[in-house]
């Protein structure tokens, strides 16, 4: 009895450090974080494929982090080392920024700000933007001649609006600022997990939603996006972002990721999202298929 | 000193946002209250029925079903209900109602089981009708058990109702998830703290009601326990 107890303790003492050393960022492994929607998950699989193909570094992916700020917190804590972020994120309470809507300026703020404050390298854009898009059913757009967001002004009081969980709170480009810019107020607002807004508007549970512009379900459900005629939303160009200390240790990772800069336009990204969300292929399959197609993977 | 630095902006935050906080708390209370109330309406009669009829296979089936509802992860259950109820408060209330069943059912059943059969026999002997036995003997004796189940359920439901926001159901989850999304920790904290306060107040209130009712019944009940 006593002997068994000793063996158990011994086993634990040997096993525990091995287990613990597996956690955290040891040696040749990096973790990529991804938000809850499909797009950053596909991109994470692309980064993983490129890194593992071209370097000795191993990659794990941690998907379904609740929001971009959660991803950034995880990177700050070194729980993940890399992610996809969108330039408009600079306005989300991370540090002081210049209020500007100019695409190049916002990119500059993002690259400089995240470097200076958190030690992240914000790569140049992948080539597409995933921004907020007010969306209605096509019949509703046709019936009421809705082309621009401003066209909704008179209808808005009678409309139910579906949004993601953060938009009502966002300072720079959220509902309060929107009301000021457009003078539009909606009858009722329903925050929810972003994946649900497409069905919600298609099935008439709500009348108008704030969708993400590269979501394939816009096409699948025959939805119509409205033009941001007052240019209210900031740019949301997507880039890989990685901790600089990881880059210093493994510069080859930076080279591998750099291959993707400028290679993905909005239509392409939407098609890739479509293959996962609608055709139900896996993110990994779609990511690798794309890389092979553009000759970045054997 | 850090405490003073943190508390003043937080007080300003509360002053600014209290309409939103109260609205969210009100929605939260409504969703939770309705779910538990409907849960009681279904689970208590079912528990009484099972305790009195003693049909073993029926008992197993009903308990198994209630058990399954309880173990389905909350978010999965909410998502599964969307095709049936759409989004908003309806699927949230229904999901929480399903969660509320097992504790209330189990405790009602246990309460009625705990009544000494010889007490019922003597009552029958003294000429008590079935209804009188139910109302004057079984219900008062089972009451502490039932209340315990209701209190436990209420605290669970108030906590789980924070997920209602993900399907457009509103409630304090709005504060928590939007705070998560825009990196405003005071929102997360306020949402969570409010839910905790609601749960504690509900438990306190139910405890008071329990004591009031048992005192009025005139019986010398043992102090109730929480399971």
Interface residues (C-beta under 8 A of the other chain):
Chain A: X66 X67 X68 X69 X70 X72 X73 X92 X93 X94 X162 X164 X165 X166 X168 X169 X170 X171 X174 X190 X191 X192 X193 X196 X199 X200 X203 X205 X206
Chain B: X82 X86 X87 X88 X165 X166 X167 X168 X170 X174 X177 X178 X179 X180 X181 X182 X183 X184 X187
